Amino acid sequence: MADRPSDLLPSRRDVFFEGIHDGMPIALGYFVVSFTLGIAARNAGLTPFQGFLASLFNNASAGEYAAFTVIAADAPYLELAIMTLIANARYMLMSCVASQKFAPDTPLIHRILVGFDITDEIFGITIARKGPLNPYYNYGAMSVAMPGWSIGTALGVIAGNLLPIQAVSALSVALFGMFLWVIIPPARDNRVIGALVLASFAASFLSAHTPGLMELSAGTRTIILTLVLAAIGAAFFPVKDPSADREEDESHAA
């Protein structure tokens, strides 16, 4: 099939506005979630501007909450870096997958900039888009998603400073509700994930009351438990390749 004539291809401006259109629902959702995250930032002692910058450069709820927890515990920078790396490790895999959608001649700078803001939701709309990935589509989605996340966090910090302690405590609970919303659907659909989630709850509780482990900071315990449980899940319950299952079924059928 011949390549599509260049005059029929959408312009960068059109693709950019398509990204804005698809990114608006994401931005609205980010604003609501990051507002509760701002309460955690406030409890960690961050100012609204610091919370804004934290969300601008780390567009990830789990990673940021882990970072704010470590900051609140006055942990060293190395622990903060390791915690953030582990919590956000899946985005490296998403970036590798997204890189396969670029045209071969896409400059490195575009690959780096798109990889900077690969989140679960932006990754979803990126992969669902047909044809080679035009980086300006991601730039459009990022242009609304990043401000939504950052401004929401800053406003959450401001609200935490203005509201009474009882209201701040109530809003802090909303953040845990967000994480429950994240883990319940996959845990319900996959018994292995559900068992590992329950095991993580139990292990976290036990590690906080076990001599030797209880002396470690909460961030260090979380790093250890994350690595151990992830290794157990990968070793004993590896994810099967669907294509391999189809080939096996076809061989049996033959």
C-alpha positions as CSV (number, residue, x, y, z in Angstrom):
1,M,0.0,0.0,0.0
2,A,1.4,3.4,-0.9
3,D,2.2,5.9,1.8
4,R,-0.5,8.4,2.5
5,P,0.3,11.8,0.8
6,S,1.8,14.3,3.2
7,D,-0.9,16.9,2.3
8,L,-3.6,14.5,3.6
9,L,-1.9,14.0,6.9
10,P,-3.2,16.0,9.8
11,S,-1.1,19.0,10.8
12,R,0.8,19.2,14.1
13,R,-1.8,21.7,15.3
14,D,-4.7,19.4,14.5
15,V,-3.0,16.5,16.3
16,F,-2.1,18.7,19.2
17,F,-5.8,19.7,19.7
18,E,-6.9,16.1,19.3
19,G,-4.6,15.4,22.3
20,I,-6.2,18.2,24.2
21,H,-9.6,16.8,23.5
22,D,-8.7,13.3,24.7
23,G,-6.8,14.7,27.6
24,M,-9.5,16.9,29.1
25,P,-11.3,14.0,30.9
26,I,-8.0,12.8,32.2
27,A,-7.2,16.3,33.5
28,L,-10.5,16.6,35.3
29,G,-10.0,13.2,37.0
30,Y,-6.4,14.2,37.9
31,F,-7.6,17.4,39.5
32,V,-9.9,15.6,41.9
33,V,-7.4,12.9,42.8
34,S,-4.5,15.3,43.2
35,F,-6.5,17.5,45.5
36,T,-6.6,14.7,48.1
37,L,-2.9,14.1,47.4
38,G,-2.3,17.7,48.3
39,I,-3.5,17.0,51.8
40,A,-0.8,14.4,52.1
41,A,1.7,16.9,50.8
42,R,0.5,19.4,53.4
43,N,0.9,16.9,56.2
44,A,4.5,16.3,55.0
45,G,5.2,20.0,55.4
46,L,5.2,21.1,51.8
47,T,4.1,24.5,50.7
48,P,1.6,25.0,47.9
49,F,4.4,25.9,45.4
50,Q,6.4,22.8,46.5
51,G,3.4,20.6,46.1
52,F,2.8,22.1,42.6
53,L,6.4,21.4,41.6
54,A,6.3,17.8,43.1
55,S,3.2,17.0,41.0
56,L,4.5,18.8,37.9
57,F,7.7,16.7,37.8
58,N,6.3,13.4,39.2
59,N,2.9,12.8,37.7
60,A,2.1,9.6,39.6
61,S,-0.2,9.2,42.6
62,A,1.4,6.1,44.2
63,G,4.9,7.5,43.6
64,E,4.1,10.9,45.0
65,Y,2.2,9.5,48.1
66,A,5.2,7.2,48.8
67,A,7.5,10.2,48.4
68,F,5.4,12.4,50.7
69,T,5.4,9.6,53.3
70,V,9.2,9.4,53.2
71,I,9.5,13.2,53.4
72,A,7.2,13.3,56.4
73,A,9.4,10.7,58.1
74,D,12.5,12.9,57.5
75,A,14.2,10.1,55.6
76,P,17.5,10.6,53.7
77,Y,17.4,11.5,50.0
78,L,18.7,8.1,48.9
79,E,15.7,6.4,50.4
80,L,13.4,8.9,48.8
81,A,15.0,8.2,45.4
82,I,14.8,4.4,45.7
83,M,11.2,4.6,46.9
84,T,10.2,6.8,44.0
85,L,12.0,4.6,41.5
86,I,10.3,1.4,42.8
87,A,6.9,3.0,43.0
88,N,7.2,4.3,39.4
89,A,9.0,1.4,37.8
90,R,6.1,0.3,35.7
91,Y,6.3,3.6,33.7
92,M,9.6,2.5,32.3
93,L,7.9,-0.6,30.8
94,M,5.1,1.6,29.5
95,S,7.6,3.9,27.9
96,C,9.3,1.0,26.2
97,V,5.9,-0.1,24.8
98,A,5.0,3.4,23.6
99,S,8.4,3.8,21.9
100,Q,7.4,1.0,19.5
101,K,4.6,3.2,18.1
102,F,7.0,6.0,17.0
103,A,8.0,6.2,13.4
104,P,11.6,5.1,13.0
105,D,12.8,8.6,12.1
106,T,11.2,10.3,15.2
107,P,14.0,12.5,16.8
108,L,15.3,11.4,20.2
109,I,14.1,14.7,21.9
110,H,10.4,13.8,21.1
111,R,10.8,10.3,22.5
112,I,12.3,11.8,25.7
113,L,9.6,14.4,26.1
114,V,6.7,11.9,25.5
115,G,8.3,9.5,28.0
116,F,8.5,12.2,30.6
117,D,4.7,12.1,31.1
118,I,3.7,8.5,30.5
119,T,0.9,7.9,33.0
120,D,-1.6,5.0,33.1
121,E,-4.3,7.1,31.5
122,I,-2.1,8.8,28.9
123,F,-0.5,5.5,28.1
124,G,-4.0,4.1,27.5
125,I,-5.0,6.7,25.0
126,T,-1.6,6.5,23.3
127,I,-1.7,2.8,22.7
128,A,-5.4,2.9,21.6
129,R,-4.5,5.5,18.9
130,K,-4.1,3.9,15.4
131,G,-1.1,4.3,13.3
132,P,2.4,5.7,14.1
133,L,2.5,7.9,17.2
134,N,2.7,11.6,16.5
135,P,4.4,13.2,19.6
136,Y,2.2,16.3,19.3
137,Y,-0.8,14.2,20.2
138,N,0.9,13.4,23.6
139,Y,2.0,17.0,24.0
140,G,-1.7,18.1,23.7
141,A,-2.8,15.6,26.3
142,M,0.1,16.5,28.6
143,S,-0.7,20.3,28.2
144,V,-3.9,19.8,30.1
145,A,-3.2,16.7,32.2
146,M,-0.1,18.1,33.9
147,P,-1.6,21.4,35.0
148,G,-4.7,19.6,36.2
149,W,-2.6,17.3,38.4
150,S,-0.2,20.1,39.6
151,I,-2.9,22.7,40.4
152,G,-5.0,20.2,42.2
153,T,-2.1,19.3,44.5
154,A,-1.4,22.9,45.2
155,L,-5.0,23.6,46.0
156,G,-5.1,20.6,48.3
157,V,-2.1,22.0,50.2
158,I,-3.9,25.4,50.5
159,A,-7.1,23.7,51.7
160,G,-5.2,21.7,54.2
161,N,-3.7,24.9,55.6
162,L,-7.1,26.7,55.8
163,L,-9.4,23.9,57.0
164,P,-9.7,22.8,60.6
165,I,-7.8,19.7,61.7
166,Q,-11.0,17.5,61.7
167,A,-11.7,18.4,58.0
168,V,-8.1,17.7,57.1
169,S,-8.3,14.3,58.7
170,A,-11.5,13.5,56.8
171,L,-9.9,14.5,53.5
172,S,-6.8,12.4,54.3
173,V,-9.1,9.3,54.4
174,A,-10.2,10.1,50.9
175,L,-6.7,9.4,49.6
176,F,-6.8,5.9,51.0
177,G,-10.2,5.5,49.3
178,M,-8.5,6.4,46.0
179,F,-5.9,3.6,46.5
180,L,-8.7,1.2,47.4
181,W,-10.4,2.1,44.1
182,V,-7.1,1.4,42.3
183,I,-6.5,-2.1,43.8
184,I,-10.0,-3.5,44.2
185,P,-10.9,-4.0,40.5
186,P,-7.7,-6.0,39.6
187,A,-7.8,-7.9,42.9
188,R,-11.4,-8.9,42.2
189,D,-10.6,-10.1,38.7
190,N,-7.4,-11.9,39.5
191,R,-7.1,-14.1,42.6
192,V,-3.3,-14.0,42.6
193,I,-3.3,-10.2,42.7
194,G,-6.0,-10.3,45.5
195,A,-3.9,-12.7,47.5
196,L,-0.7,-10.6,47.1
197,V,-2.6,-7.5,48.1
198,L,-3.8,-9.2,51.3
199,A,-0.3,-10.6,51.9
200,S,1.1,-7.0,51.6
201,F,-1.4,-5.8,54.2
202,A,-0.4,-8.5,56.6
203,A,3.3,-8.2,55.9
204,S,3.2,-4.4,56.4
205,F,1.5,-4.9,59.8
206,L,3.9,-7.6,60.9
207,S,7.0,-5.7,59.8
208,A,6.0,-2.7,61.9
209,H,5.9,-5.0,65.0
210,T,8.8,-7.4,64.3
211,P,12.1,-6.8,66.1
212,G,14.8,-5.7,63.7
213,L,12.3,-4.5,61.0
214,M,10.4,-2.2,63.2
215,E,13.6,-0.2,63.8
216,L,13.7,0.6,60.1
217,S,11.9,3.6,58.7
218,A,8.5,3.1,57.1
219,G,10.0,3.9,53.7
220,T,12.7,1.3,54.0
221,R,10.2,-1.4,55.1
222,T,8.0,-0.5,52.1
223,I,10.9,-0.8,49.7
224,I,11.8,-4.2,51.1
225,L,8.3,-5.5,51.1
226,T,7.6,-4.3,47.6
227,L,10.7,-6.1,46.2
228,V,10.0,-9.3,48.1
229,L,6.3,-9.6,47.3
230,A,6.9,-8.6,43.6
231,A,9.6,-11.2,43.3
232,I,7.4,-13.9,44.9
233,G,4.6,-13.0,42.5
234,A,6.9,-13.0,39.4
235,A,8.6,-16.3,40.4
236,F,5.5,-18.4,41.4
237,F,2.7,-16.7,39.4
238,P,4.3,-15.4,36.1
239,V,1.9,-13.8,33.6
240,K,1.3,-16.1,30.7
241,D,1.8,-15.0,27.1
242,P,-1.6,-15.1,25.4
243,S,0.1,-15.8,22.0
244,A,1.8,-18.8,23.5
245,D,-1.5,-20.1,24.8
246,R,-3.1,-19.8,21.3
247,E,-0.2,-21.6,19.7
248,E,-0.5,-24.4,22.2
249,D,-4.2,-24.7,21.6
250,E,-3.7,-24.7,17.8
251,S,-1.0,-27.5,18.2
252,H,-3.4,-29.6,20.2
253,A,-6.2,-29.0,17.7
254,A,-4.0,-30.1,14.9
